[in-house]
Amino acid sequence: MRLVHLADLHLGFRQYQRLTAAGVNQREADVESTIQRAAAQITALAPDVIVIGGDVFHTVRPSNPAILHAFRVLLEWRTQLPHTKIVMVAGNHDAPRTSETGCILGLFREIGVHVADADAEQFTFPELSLAVLAVPDVPGIVRPSLVPPEGFRHRVLLMHGEVAGMLPAHMASPERAALEIPIDALHVDQWSYIALGHYHVYREVAPRAYYSGSIDYTSSNPWGELQEEREHRVPGKGFIEHDLVSGAHRFHPVMPARALRDLTPIDATGMSAADLDGAIRARVETAPGGIDQCVVRLTVHNAPRHIVRELDHAALREFRKRAMHFQLDTHRPTPIAHRVAGGAAIRRATLADVVADRLRERVLTSGIERDALVSLGLHYLQQAEQAAMAALPTVDG
């Protein structure tokens, strides 16, 4: 009894400003291509059950092409895998804010897909001795007790939501904190398998309880997802195949239609603009796999504002032309921590604070008044800063 678990397709996802020759957002087209690749892999596996853990679409009102693509994928499964059971739940991206609006996922009932889009539903398949409790992520839902029914050998919980303590800081949302599911509420030991959606990185929550992760990089912070995948040694995006009888478990990677490249960060401490230009070009030219037609980020730490303004912007435009998207993240030096009088409070020291501190600590020859020296030093610093800012070139774009 083999089950395939996927989630967070986010059809209709759009990002950046590049368009295809047909006028479609390039990232939207990329996601559709990746999902088509995943669908072909699943068809080849011919599982007994396919469960989809929500966020089929990126928005409540997806575009017609996104709806058509989802319809074609599901219809292909219905045609090629006529005996495979397909169950899906609505995720928070699928669910309308008002009950009067209705959820687009209901359309797929017409081709034999079992859909829970408004309330939790129990789907039973006696010929397989299988029960699936499907719990959507919709506003105002009364979450049922997450326990399986009696009389079935195989018991699957399918739901979209946040299991407490599982999501990293960059995905956590204060608005959804009240919707977190305590892990003990899952009653893990009573289920054959728990299929979860919402978290975009493959992760085991408990024995036989997993987030499958998304099919492509469709969050607002794909770089955070890449970092998590590296930390947890996850081989990218994909879906899960799980045998309900033997317990055999496998994550199937799916190659995204477009590569993401998070280049090795640069520490610009002490660099001139020319030095930093050279370091940026070196990172680009030595990037494994290259940057052409990729989504690329390069982070630069400790880069003062005037150095960033003096960078070779023609070279940066060249990189942006080569890549599908080139993102240069620059971060200014962190100011030195400064302890105020009394030693109780800490604030970030400005350059003026540092200069004043050094002048107050300096050994003076007789006849020099310290307060006057500090005031004069701060006056010269202000003049130097004003002169530097006036000399900076204007950068277009």
C-alpha contacts under 8 A as a table, 3 or more apart, distances in Angstrom:
res1	aa1	res2	aa2	distance
1	M	47	P	7.73
1	M	48	D	6.05
1	M	49	V	7.91
1	M	243	D	5.61
1	M	244	L	5.48
1	M	245	V	6.03
2	R	47	P	5.20
2	R	48	D	5.37
2	R	49	V	6.58
2	R	241	E	6.85
2	R	242	H	5.77
2	R	243	D	4.38
2	R	244	L	6.20
3	L	47	P	5.73
3	L	48	D	5.97
3	L	49	V	4.71
3	L	50	I	5.81
3	L	51	V	7.46
3	L	241	E	5.70
3	L	242	H	5.20
3	L	243	D	6.08
3	L	244	L	7.06
4	V	42	I	7.54
4	V	47	P	6.40
4	V	49	V	6.25
4	V	50	I	4.80
4	V	51	V	6.29
4	V	239	F	7.16
4	V	240	I	5.57
4	V	241	E	4.55
4	V	242	H	6.40
5	H	50	I	6.05
5	H	51	V	5.04
5	H	52	I	6.08
5	H	53	G	7.46
5	H	195	A	6.45
5	H	212	S	6.56
5	H	239	F	5.94
5	H	240	I	5.02
5	H	241	E	6.42
5	H	242	H	7.85
6	L	50	I	7.89
6	L	51	V	6.53
6	L	52	I	5.10
6	L	53	G	6.27
6	L	197	G	7.85
6	L	212	S	5.68
6	L	213	G	7.39
6	L	214	S	7.44
6	L	215	I	7.61
6	L	238	G	7.59
6	L	239	F	4.92
6	L	240	I	6.51
7	A	52	I	5.11
7	A	53	G	4.39
7	A	54	G	5.64
7	A	55	D	6.85
7	A	56	V	7.20
7	A	196	L	7.58
7	A	197	G	5.28
7	A	198	H	7.43
7	A	212	S	6.33
7	A	213	G	6.45
7	A	214	S	5.72
7	A	215	I	7.16
7	A	239	F	7.77
8	D	53	G	6.84
8	D	54	G	5.84
8	D	55	D	4.68
8	D	56	V	5.79
8	D	57	F	7.86
8	D	197	G	6.42
8	D	198	H	6.43
8	D	200	H	7.08
8	D	213	G	6.95
8	D	214	S	4.63
8	D	215	I	6.55
9	L	35	I	7.09
9	L	54	G	7.93
9	L	55	D	6.17
9	L	56	V	4.87
9	L	57	F	6.54
9	L	58	H	7.87
9	L	214	S	6.05
9	L	215	I	5.57
9	L	216	D	7.24
10	H	13	F	5.70
10	H	31	V	7.87
10	H	55	D	5.69
10	H	56	V	5.22
10	H	57	F	4.30
10	H	58	H	4.22
10	H	59	T	7.88
10	H	218	T	6.68
11	L	28	E	7.23
11	L	31	V	6.74
11	L	32	E	6.54
11	L	56	V	6.19
11	L	57	F	4.51
11	L	58	H	5.63
11	L	62	P	7.85
11	L	66	A	5.58
11	L	67	I	7.96
11	L	70	A	7.56
12	G	28	E	5.60
12	G	31	V	7.98
12	G	57	F	6.17
12	G	58	H	5.57
12	G	59	T	7.25
12	G	62	P	6.13
12	G	63	S	6.57
12	G	65	P	7.96
12	G	66	A	5.24
13	F	27	R	7.05
13	F	28	E	5.20
13	F	31	V	7.31
13	F	57	F	7.67
13	F	58	H	5.37
13	F	59	T	7.94
13	F	218	T	6.56
14	R	25	N	6.11
14	R	26	Q	7.68
14	R	27	R	5.63
14	R	28	E	5.04
15	Q	25	N	7.31
15	Q	26	Q	7.84
15	Q	27	R	5.79
15	Q	28	E	7.45
16	Y	25	N	7.92
16	Y	27	R	7.52
16	Y	325	H	7.32
17	Q	25	N	7.00
17	Q	26	Q	7.88
18	R	25	N	6.04
18	R	26	Q	5.51
18	R	27	R	7.86
18	R	324	M	7.31
19	L	22	A	7.60
19	L	23	G	5.30
19	L	24	V	5.23
19	L	25	N	4.47
19	L	26	Q	4.83
20	T	23	G	5.14
20	T	24	V	5.20
20	T	25	N	6.29
20	T	26	Q	5.42
20	T	29	A	7.79
21	A	24	V	7.46
24	V	28	E	7.08
24	V	29	A	6.73
25	N	28	E	5.26
25	N	29	A	6.42
26	Q	29	A	5.13
26	Q	30	D	6.15
27	R	30	D	4.79
27	R	31	V	6.19
28	E	31	V	5.31
28	E	32	E	6.40
29	A	32	E	5.17
29	A	33	S	6.26
30	D	33	S	5.14
30	D	34	T	6.27
30	D	256	P	7.72
30	D	257	A	5.36
30	D	258	R	6.44
31	V	34	T	5.08
31	V	35	I	6.17
31	V	216	D	6.24
31	V	218	T	7.99
31	V	256	P	7.69
31	V	257	A	7.03
32	E	35	I	5.17
32	E	36	Q	6.19
32	E	66	A	7.96
32	E	69	H	7.28
33	S	36	Q	5.10
33	S	37	R	6.36
33	S	257	A	6.08
34	T	37	R	5.08
34	T	38	A	6.32
34	T	215	I	7.18
34	T	216	D	6.78
34	T	254	V	7.39
34	T	255	M	7.05
34	T	256	P	5.27
34	T	257	A	5.20
35	I	38	A	4.96
35	I	39	A	6.04
35	I	215	I	6.62
35	I	216	D	7.85
36	Q	39	A	5.01
36	Q	40	A	6.31
36	Q	73	V	7.16
37	R	40	A	5.25
37	R	41	Q	6.45
37	R	254	V	7.23
37	R	255	M	7.97
38	A	41	Q	5.11
38	A	42	I	6.27
38	A	215	I	7.64
38	A	238	G	7.39
38	A	239	F	7.97
38	A	254	V	6.02
39	A	42	I	5.11
39	A	43	T	6.14
39	A	73	V	6.66
40	A	43	T	5.05
40	A	44	A	6.27
41	Q	44	A	5.21
41	Q	45	L	6.51
42	I	45	L	5.08
42	I	46	A	6.49
42	I	47	P	7.49
43	T	46	A	5.24
43	T	47	P	7.85
43	T	77	W	6.60
43	T	80	Q	7.15
43	T	81	L	7.16
46	A	81	L	6.48
46	A	84	T	7.54
47	P	50	I	6.90
47	P	84	T	6.51
48	D	83	H	7.16
48	D	84	T	4.77
48	D	85	K	6.41
49	V	84	T	5.30
49	V	85	K	4.69
49	V	86	I	5.96
49	V	87	V	7.91
50	I	84	T	7.08
50	I	85	K	6.14
50	I	86	I	4.77
50	I	87	V	6.36
51	V	86	I	5.87
51	V	87	V	4.86
51	V	88	M	5.68
51	V	158	L	7.20
51	V	195	A	7.54
52	I	56	V	7.92
52	I	86	I	7.86
52	I	87	V	6.29
52	I	88	M	4.52
52	I	89	V	6.55
52	I	158	L	7.89
52	I	197	G	7.91
53	G	88	M	6.10
53	G	89	V	5.72
53	G	90	A	7.41
53	G	91	G	7.21
53	G	158	L	6.38
53	G	159	M	5.90
53	G	160	H	5.62
53	G	195	A	6.74
53	G	196	L	5.69
53	G	197	G	4.45
53	G	198	H	7.62
54	G	88	M	6.58
54	G	89	V	5.03
54	G	90	A	4.61
54	G	91	G	4.05
54	G	92	N	7.67
54	G	94	D	7.35
54	G	136	P	7.34
54	G	137	D	7.96
54	G	159	M	7.58
54	G	160	H	5.79
54	G	197	G	5.90
54	G	198	H	7.27
55	D	58	H	6.38
55	D	90	A	6.26
55	D	91	G	4.43
55	D	92	N	6.57
55	D	93	H	5.29
55	D	94	D	5.51
55	D	197	G	7.80
55	D	198	H	7.40
56	V	70	A	7.93
56	V	90	A	7.49
56	V	91	G	7.44
56	V	93	H	7.95
56	V	94	D	6.78
57	F	60	V	7.12
57	F	62	P	6.47
57	F	66	A	7.53
57	F	93	H	6.56
57	F	94	D	5.87
58	H	62	P	7.03
58	H	93	H	5.58
58	H	94	D	6.98
59	T	62	P	5.37
59	T	93	H	5.34
59	T	94	D	6.07
60	V	93	H	5.94
60	V	94	D	4.76
60	V	95	A	5.97
60	V	96	P	5.76
60	V	103	C	7.31
60	V	104	I	7.50
61	R	104	I	7.54
62	P	66	A	6.17
62	P	67	I	6.56
63	S	66	A	5.29
63	S	67	I	6.43
64	N	67	I	5.13
64	N	68	L	6.06
65	P	68	L	5.01
65	P	69	H	6.08
66	A	69	H	5.14
66	A	70	A	6.35
67	I	70	A	5.26
67	I	71	F	6.15
68	L	71	F	5.01
68	L	72	R	6.16
69	H	72	R	5.17
69	H	73	V	6.32
70	A	73	V	5.24
70	A	74	L	6.24
71	F	74	L	5.31
71	F	75	L	5.92
71	F	108	F	7.15
72	R	75	L	5.04
72	R	76	E	5.99
73	V	76	E	5.17
73	V	77	W	6.50
74	L	77	W	5.14
74	L	78	R	6.22
74	L	108	F	7.93
74	L	113	V	7.94
75	L	78	R	4.92
75	L	79	T	6.05
75	L	111	I	6.84
76	E	79	T	5.06
76	E	80	Q	5.80
76	E	81	L	7.87
77	W	80	Q	5.15
77	W	81	L	5.17
77	W	82	P	7.24
77	W	84	T	7.95
78	R	81	L	5.39
78	R	82	P	5.10
78	R	84	T	7.53
78	R	111	I	7.39
78	R	112	G	7.49
79	T	82	P	5.60
81	L	84	T	5.42
85	K	113	V	7.63
86	I	112	G	7.89
86	I	113	V	5.35
86	I	114	H	6.12
87	V	113	V	6.03
87	V	114	H	4.64
87	V	115	V	5.93
87	V	134	A	7.83
88	M	113	V	7.47
88	M	114	H	6.31
88	M	115	V	5.05
88	M	116	A	6.41
88	M	134	A	7.37
88	M	158	L	7.94
89	V	115	V	5.82
89	V	116	A	4.78
89	V	117	D	5.79
89	V	134	A	6.13
89	V	135	V	6.40
89	V	136	P	4.90
89	V	137	D	7.79
89	V	158	L	7.37
89	V	159	M	6.63
89	V	160	H	7.13
90	A	93	H	7.84
90	A	94	D	5.53
90	A	95	A	6.17
90	A	105	L	7.20
90	A	115	V	7.83
90	A	116	A	6.45
90	A	117	D	4.86
90	A	118	A	7.75
90	A	136	P	4.80
90	A	137	D	6.01
90	A	138	V	7.22
90	A	160	H	7.30
91	G	94	D	5.22
91	G	95	A	6.23
91	G	136	P	5.98
91	G	137	D	4.89
91	G	138	V	6.98
91	G	160	H	5.55
91	G	161	G	7.64
91	G	197	G	7.60
91	G	198	H	7.28
92	N	95	A	5.22
92	N	137	D	5.27
92	N	138	V	6.02
92	N	160	H	7.81
94	D	103	C	6.79
94	D	104	I	7.51
94	D	105	L	7.61
95	A	103	C	6.03
95	A	117	D	7.32
95	A	137	D	7.17
95	A	138	V	5.41
95	A	139	P	7.54
96	P	99	S	6.98
96	P	101	T	6.28
96	P	102	G	6.59
96	P	103	C	6.27
96	P	138	V	7.53
96	P	139	P	7.95
97	R	101	T	7.73
97	R	138	V	7.88
97	R	139	P	6.41
98	T	101	T	5.74
98	T	102	G	7.76
98	T	139	P	7.83
99	S	102	G	6.06
103	C	106	G	6.08
103	C	117	D	6.50
103	C	118	A	7.79
104	I	107	L	5.88
105	L	108	F	5.82
105	L	109	R	7.86
105	L	115	V	7.00
105	L	117	D	6.78
106	G	109	R	5.66
106	G	110	E	7.97
106	G	115	V	6.54
106	G	117	D	6.98
107	L	110	E	6.01
108	F	111	I	5.58
108	F	112	G	6.91
108	F	113	V	5.62
108	F	114	H	7.88
108	F	115	V	7.46
109	R	112	G	5.16
109	R	113	V	4.86
109	R	114	H	6.06
109	R	115	V	6.50
110	E	113	V	7.30
114	H	123	F	7.60
116	A	119	D	6.24
116	A	120	A	6.17
116	A	121	E	5.91
116	A	134	A	6.09
116	A	135	V	6.75
116	A	136	P	6.08
117	D	120	A	7.89
117	D	136	P	5.85
117	D	138	V	7.58
118	A	136	P	6.82
118	A	138	V	6.57
118	A	141	I	7.60
119	D	135	V	6.85
119	D	136	P	6.54
119	D	138	V	7.88
119	D	141	I	6.39
119	D	142	V	7.84
120	A	133	L	7.13
120	A	134	A	5.56
120	A	135	V	4.36
120	A	136	P	6.21
120	A	143	R	7.20
120	A	144	P	7.16
121	E	133	L	5.95
121	E	134	A	5.35
121	E	135	V	6.69
122	Q	131	A	6.92
122	Q	132	V	5.77
122	Q	133	L	4.53
122	Q	134	A	6.23
123	F	131	A	5.76
123	F	132	V	5.12
123	F	133	L	6.37
123	F	134	A	7.51
124	T	129	S	7.85
124	T	130	L	5.87
124	T	131	A	4.37
124	T	132	V	6.29
125	F	128	L	5.60
125	F	129	S	6.09
125	F	130	L	5.14
125	F	131	A	6.23
126	P	129	S	4.62
126	P	130	L	6.18
126	P	131	A	7.97
126	P	152	F	7.79
127	E	130	L	7.71
128	L	154	H	8.00
129	S	151	G	7.94
129	S	152	F	4.96
129	S	153	R	5.46
129	S	154	H	6.07
130	L	152	F	5.67
130	L	153	R	6.43
130	L	154	H	4.70
130	L	155	R	5.92
130	L	156	V	7.70
131	A	148	P	7.66
131	A	149	P	7.41
131	A	152	F	6.38
131	A	154	H	6.41
131	A	155	R	5.08
131	A	156	V	6.27
132	V	155	R	6.09
132	V	156	V	4.72
132	V	157	L	5.77
132	V	158	L	6.82
133	L	148	P	7.22
133	L	156	V	6.37
133	L	157	L	4.95
133	L	158	L	6.00
134	A	157	L	6.25
134	A	158	L	4.73
134	A	159	M	5.75
135	V	143	R	7.41
135	V	157	L	7.90
135	V	158	L	6.22
135	V	159	M	4.62
135	V	160	H	6.86
136	P	159	M	5.83
136	P	160	H	5.83
137	D	141	I	7.55
137	D	159	M	7.44
137	D	160	H	5.51
137	D	161	G	6.27
138	V	141	I	5.88
145	S	185	A	7.79
146	L	157	L	7.73
146	L	185	A	6.64
146	L	186	L	5.72
146	L	187	H	6.75
147	V	186	L	7.56
147	V	187	H	6.54
147	V	190	Q	6.94
147	V	191	W	7.81
148	P	155	R	6.23
148	P	156	V	7.75
148	P	157	L	7.79
148	P	190	Q	6.89
148	P	191	W	6.78
149	P	152	F	7.15
149	P	155	R	7.86
152	F	155	R	6.56
154	H	191	W	7.78
154	H	192	S	5.80
154	H	244	L	6.76
155	R	190	Q	7.98
155	R	191	W	5.27
155	R	192	S	5.07
155	R	193	Y	6.79
156	V	191	W	5.95
156	V	192	S	5.80
156	V	193	Y	5.01
156	V	194	I	5.74
156	V	195	A	7.40
157	L	191	W	6.97
157	L	193	Y	6.53
157	L	194	I	4.71
157	L	195	A	6.12
158	L	194	I	6.05
158	L	195	A	4.81
158	L	196	L	6.06
159	M	195	A	6.51
159	M	196	L	5.26
159	M	197	G	6.43
160	H	196	L	5.57
160	H	197	G	4.46
160	H	198	H	5.72
161	G	179	L	7.66
161	G	180	E	7.09
161	G	181	I	7.29
161	G	196	L	7.13
161	G	197	G	6.29
161	G	198	H	5.65
162	E	166	M	7.22
162	E	167	L	7.09
162	E	179	L	7.19
162	E	180	E	5.03
162	E	181	I	5.97
162	E	198	H	6.82
162	E	199	Y	7.38
163	V	166	M	5.76
163	V	167	L	7.61
163	V	180	E	5.60
163	V	181	I	4.62
163	V	182	P	6.04
163	V	183	I	6.10
164	A	167	L	7.55
164	A	180	E	5.33
164	A	181	I	5.52
164	A	182	P	5.25
164	A	183	I	6.40
166	M	205	V	7.35
167	L	171	M	6.11
167	L	172	A	5.98
167	L	199	Y	6.74
168	P	171	M	5.62
168	P	172	A	6.26
169	A	172	A	5.17
170	H	221	N	7.65
170	H	224	G	7.04
171	M	199	Y	7.97
172	A	176	R	7.85
172	A	177	A	7.77
173	S	176	R	5.40
173	S	177	A	6.39
174	P	177	A	5.17
175	E	178	A	7.26
176	R	179	L	5.24
176	R	180	E	6.93
177	A	180	E	5.57
181	I	185	A	6.75
181	I	186	L	7.77
182	P	185	A	5.35
182	P	186	L	7.32
183	I	186	L	5.56
183	I	187	H	7.76
184	D	187	H	5.75
184	D	188	V	7.46
187	H	190	Q	5.77
187	H	191	W	7.33
188	V	191	W	5.71
188	V	194	I	7.50
188	V	206	A	7.25
188	V	207	P	7.49
188	V	208	R	7.63
188	V	209	A	7.17
189	D	192	S	7.97
191	W	194	I	6.72
191	W	208	R	7.99
192	S	208	R	6.90
192	S	244	L	6.27
193	Y	208	R	4.97
193	Y	209	A	5.90
193	Y	244	L	7.19
194	I	208	R	6.18
194	I	209	A	4.40
194	I	210	Y	6.36
195	A	209	A	6.23
195	A	210	Y	5.71
195	A	211	Y	6.44
195	A	212	S	7.47
196	L	209	A	7.48
196	L	210	Y	5.92
196	L	211	Y	4.71
196	L	212	S	6.83
197	G	200	H	7.82
197	G	211	Y	5.74
197	G	212	S	6.85
197	G	213	G	7.04
198	H	211	Y	7.65
198	H	213	G	7.52
199	Y	202	Y	7.80
199	Y	211	Y	6.43
199	Y	213	G	5.87
199	Y	214	S	7.49
200	H	211	Y	7.74
200	H	212	S	7.56
200	H	213	G	4.00
200	H	214	S	4.60
200	H	219	S	7.81
200	H	225	E	7.27
201	V	211	Y	7.15
201	V	212	S	6.92
201	V	213	G	4.11
201	V	214	S	6.54
201	V	225	E	6.58
201	V	228	E	7.39
201	V	229	E	6.89
201	V	234	V	7.88
201	V	237	K	7.30
202	Y	210	Y	7.32
202	Y	211	Y	5.39
202	Y	212	S	4.69
202	Y	213	G	4.34
202	Y	214	S	7.84
202	Y	234	V	6.88
202	Y	237	K	7.52
202	Y	238	G	7.99
203	R	210	Y	5.71
203	R	211	Y	5.21
203	R	212	S	6.75
203	R	213	G	7.33
204	E	207	P	7.20
204	E	208	R	7.75
204	E	209	A	6.05
204	E	210	Y	4.50
204	E	211	Y	6.45
205	V	209	A	5.42
205	V	210	Y	5.43
205	V	211	Y	7.26
206	A	209	A	5.05
206	A	210	Y	7.14
212	S	238	G	7.21
212	S	239	F	5.56
212	S	240	I	6.04
213	G	237	K	6.63
213	G	238	G	6.97
213	G	239	F	7.25
214	S	217	Y	7.05
214	S	218	T	7.54
214	S	237	K	6.20
214	S	238	G	6.89
214	S	239	F	7.98
215	I	237	K	5.32
215	I	238	G	5.32
215	I	239	F	7.21
215	I	254	V	7.17
215	I	256	P	7.88
216	D	237	K	5.99
216	D	238	G	7.89
216	D	256	P	6.00
217	Y	222	P	5.62
217	Y	225	E	7.76
217	Y	237	K	7.80
218	T	222	P	6.97
219	S	222	P	5.79
221	N	224	G	5.49
221	N	225	E	6.86
222	P	225	E	5.00
222	P	226	L	6.30
223	W	226	L	5.02
223	W	227	Q	6.22
223	W	262	D	7.04
224	G	227	Q	5.07
224	G	228	E	6.28
225	E	228	E	5.11
225	E	229	E	6.16
226	L	229	E	5.07
226	L	230	R	6.26
226	L	236	G	7.77
227	Q	230	R	5.16
227	Q	231	E	6.20
228	E	231	E	5.00
228	E	232	H	6.04
228	E	234	V	7.99
229	E	232	H	5.29
229	E	233	R	5.55
229	E	234	V	4.65
229	E	235	P	6.86
229	E	236	G	6.47
230	R	233	R	5.01
230	R	234	V	6.47
231	E	234	V	7.89
235	P	253	P	6.50
236	G	253	P	6.31
236	G	254	V	7.51
236	G	255	M	7.86
237	K	253	P	5.58
237	K	254	V	5.68
237	K	255	M	7.22
237	K	256	P	7.48
238	G	251	F	6.88
238	G	252	H	5.42
238	G	253	P	4.22
238	G	254	V	4.62
238	G	255	M	7.88
239	F	251	F	5.87
239	F	252	H	5.37
239	F	253	P	6.70
239	F	254	V	7.60
240	I	249	H	7.37
240	I	250	R	5.83
240	I	251	F	4.57
240	I	252	H	5.97
241	E	249	H	5.95
241	E	250	R	5.23
241	E	251	F	6.33
241	E	252	H	7.24
242	H	247	G	6.54
242	H	248	A	5.80
242	H	249	H	4.53
242	H	250	R	6.40
243	D	246	S	5.64
243	D	247	G	5.06
243	D	248	A	5.16
243	D	249	H	6.47
244	L	247	G	5.50
244	L	248	A	7.76
256	P	259	A	6.45
258	R	293	Q	7.68
258	R	294	C	6.15
258	R	295	V	7.40
259	A	294	C	5.28
259	A	295	V	6.40
260	L	294	C	5.81
260	L	295	V	4.72
260	L	296	V	5.89
261	R	287	A	7.91
261	R	291	I	7.13
261	R	294	C	6.81
261	R	295	V	6.12
261	R	296	V	4.72
261	R	297	R	6.41
262	D	296	V	5.91
262	D	297	R	4.99
262	D	298	L	6.31
263	L	283	R	6.81
263	L	284	V	7.73
263	L	287	A	6.70
263	L	296	V	7.31
263	L	297	R	6.15
263	L	298	L	5.17
263	L	299	T	7.51
264	T	283	R	7.14
264	T	298	L	6.95
264	T	299	T	7.57
265	P	298	L	6.10
265	P	299	T	4.84
265	P	300	V	5.71
265	P	301	H	7.36
266	I	279	A	7.40
266	I	280	I	7.82
266	I	298	L	7.90
266	I	299	T	6.40
266	I	300	V	4.73
266	I	301	H	6.12
267	D	300	V	5.97
267	D	301	H	4.89
267	D	302	N	6.10
267	D	303	A	7.77
268	A	271	M	5.28
268	A	276	L	6.57
268	A	300	V	6.56
268	A	301	H	5.91
268	A	302	N	5.28
268	A	303	A	5.32
269	T	301	H	7.71
269	T	302	N	5.44
269	T	303	A	6.75
271	M	274	A	7.80
271	M	275	D	5.42
271	M	276	L	6.04
272	S	275	D	5.02
272	S	276	L	6.23
272	S	307	I	6.60
273	A	276	L	5.10
273	A	277	D	6.08
273	A	307	I	5.09
273	A	308	V	6.99
273	A	310	E	5.81
273	A	311	L	5.46
274	A	277	D	4.98
274	A	278	G	6.28
274	A	311	L	7.14
275	D	278	G	5.22
275	D	279	A	6.30
276	L	279	A	4.94
276	L	280	I	6.08
276	L	311	L	7.52
277	D	280	I	5.24
277	D	281	R	6.25
277	D	311	L	6.17
277	D	312	D	6.42
278	G	281	R	5.19
278	G	282	A	6.09
279	A	282	A	5.05
279	A	283	R	6.26
280	I	283	R	5.20
280	I	284	V	6.29
281	R	284	V	5.05
281	R	285	E	6.01
282	A	285	E	5.22
282	A	286	T	6.02
283	R	286	T	5.38
283	R	287	A	5.91
284	V	287	A	5.32
284	V	290	G	7.21
284	V	291	I	6.83
285	E	290	G	6.90
286	T	290	G	7.11
287	A	290	G	5.03
287	A	291	I	6.80
291	I	294	C	5.30
291	I	295	V	7.55
291	I	296	V	6.68
291	I	322	R	7.00
291	I	323	A	5.52
292	D	322	R	4.96
292	D	323	A	4.61
292	D	324	M	7.10
293	Q	322	R	6.20
293	Q	323	A	4.35
293	Q	324	M	4.39
293	Q	325	H	7.62
294	C	323	A	5.10
294	C	324	M	5.11
294	C	325	H	6.62
295	V	323	A	6.38
295	V	324	M	5.55
295	V	325	H	4.74
295	V	326	F	6.25
296	V	323	A	6.94
296	V	324	M	7.88
296	V	325	H	5.94
296	V	326	F	4.78
296	V	327	Q	6.00
297	R	326	F	5.95
297	R	327	Q	4.62
297	R	328	L	5.93
297	R	329	D	7.21
298	L	326	F	7.95
298	L	327	Q	6.32
298	L	328	L	5.05
298	L	329	D	6.13
299	T	328	L	6.01
299	T	329	D	4.61
299	T	330	T	5.92
299	T	331	H	7.81
300	V	303	A	6.60
300	V	328	L	7.48
300	V	329	D	6.04
300	V	330	T	4.71
300	V	331	H	6.12
301	H	330	T	6.11
301	H	331	H	4.90
301	H	332	R	6.51
301	H	333	P	7.00
302	N	330	T	7.84
302	N	331	H	5.75
302	N	332	R	4.75
302	N	333	P	4.00
302	N	334	T	7.20
303	A	307	I	6.42
303	A	308	V	6.57
303	A	330	T	6.44
303	A	331	H	5.87
303	A	332	R	4.79
303	A	333	P	6.19
304	P	307	I	5.41
304	P	308	V	6.53
304	P	331	H	7.73
304	P	332	R	4.98
304	P	333	P	6.37
305	R	308	V	5.19
305	R	309	R	6.30
305	R	332	R	6.61
306	H	309	R	5.09
306	H	310	E	6.36
306	H	392	L	7.18
307	I	310	E	5.18
307	I	311	L	6.55
308	V	311	L	5.37
308	V	330	T	7.70
309	R	392	L	7.63
309	R	393	P	7.55
309	R	395	V	6.87
310	E	392	L	7.89
310	E	393	P	7.52
312	D	315	A	5.48
312	D	316	L	6.63
313	H	316	L	4.86
313	H	317	R	6.13
314	A	317	R	5.09
314	A	318	E	6.29
315	A	318	E	4.94
315	A	319	F	6.40
316	L	319	F	5.10
316	L	320	R	6.24
317	R	320	R	4.98
317	R	321	K	6.14
318	E	321	K	5.11
318	E	322	R	6.33
319	F	322	R	5.12
319	F	323	A	6.12
319	F	326	F	6.60
320	R	323	A	5.29
320	R	324	M	7.12
320	R	325	H	6.04
320	R	326	F	4.95
321	K	324	M	7.24
323	A	326	F	5.81
335	P	348	R	5.61
335	P	349	A	5.69
335	P	350	T	6.39
335	P	351	L	8.00
336	I	348	R	5.75
336	I	349	A	5.06
336	I	350	T	7.35
337	A	346	I	6.59
337	A	347	R	5.84
337	A	348	R	4.52
337	A	349	A	5.31
338	H	346	I	5.83
338	H	347	R	5.41
338	H	348	R	5.49
338	H	349	A	4.69
338	H	353	D	7.79
339	R	343	G	5.72
339	R	344	A	7.46
339	R	345	A	6.14
339	R	346	I	4.87
339	R	347	R	6.56
340	V	343	G	5.79
340	V	344	A	7.21
340	V	345	A	6.05
340	V	346	I	6.51
340	V	347	R	7.57
341	A	344	A	7.59
342	G	345	A	7.84
343	G	346	I	7.77
349	A	352	A	7.88
349	A	353	D	5.62
349	A	354	V	6.71
350	T	353	D	5.06
350	T	354	V	6.48
351	L	354	V	5.06
351	L	355	V	6.20
352	A	355	V	5.12
352	A	356	A	6.05
352	A	378	L	6.47
352	A	381	L	7.50
353	D	356	A	5.17
353	D	357	D	6.08
354	V	357	D	5.14
354	V	358	R	6.23
355	V	358	R	5.23
355	V	359	L	6.23
355	V	377	G	7.45
355	V	378	L	7.28
356	A	359	L	5.22
356	A	360	R	6.15
356	A	374	V	5.80
356	A	377	G	7.61
356	A	378	L	7.15
357	D	360	R	5.16
357	D	361	E	6.30
358	R	361	E	5.16
358	R	362	R	6.16
359	L	362	R	5.12
359	L	370	R	7.78
359	L	373	L	7.34
359	L	374	V	5.99
359	L	377	G	7.95
360	R	370	R	6.82
360	R	374	V	7.06
364	L	368	I	6.59
364	L	370	R	7.75
365	T	368	I	6.33
368	I	373	L	7.44
369	E	372	A	5.47
369	E	373	L	6.33
370	R	373	L	5.00
370	R	374	V	6.24
371	D	374	V	5.16
371	D	375	S	6.21
372	A	375	S	5.14
372	A	376	L	6.10
373	L	376	L	5.15
373	L	377	G	6.08
374	V	377	G	5.10
374	V	378	L	6.23
375	S	378	L	5.25
375	S	379	H	6.16
376	L	379	H	4.98
376	L	380	Y	6.30
377	G	380	Y	5.23
377	G	381	L	6.23
378	L	381	L	4.96
378	L	382	Q	6.21
379	H	382	Q	5.26
379	H	383	Q	6.39
380	Y	383	Q	5.07
380	Y	384	A	6.17
381	L	384	A	5.10
381	L	385	E	6.22
382	Q	385	E	5.20
382	Q	386	Q	6.25
383	Q	386	Q	5.23
383	Q	387	A	6.20
384	A	387	A	5.14
384	A	388	A	6.12
385	E	388	A	5.10
385	E	389	M	6.19
386	Q	389	M	5.26
386	Q	390	A	6.19
387	A	390	A	5.16
387	A	391	A	6.30
388	A	391	A	5.22
388	A	392	L	6.56
389	M	392	L	5.40
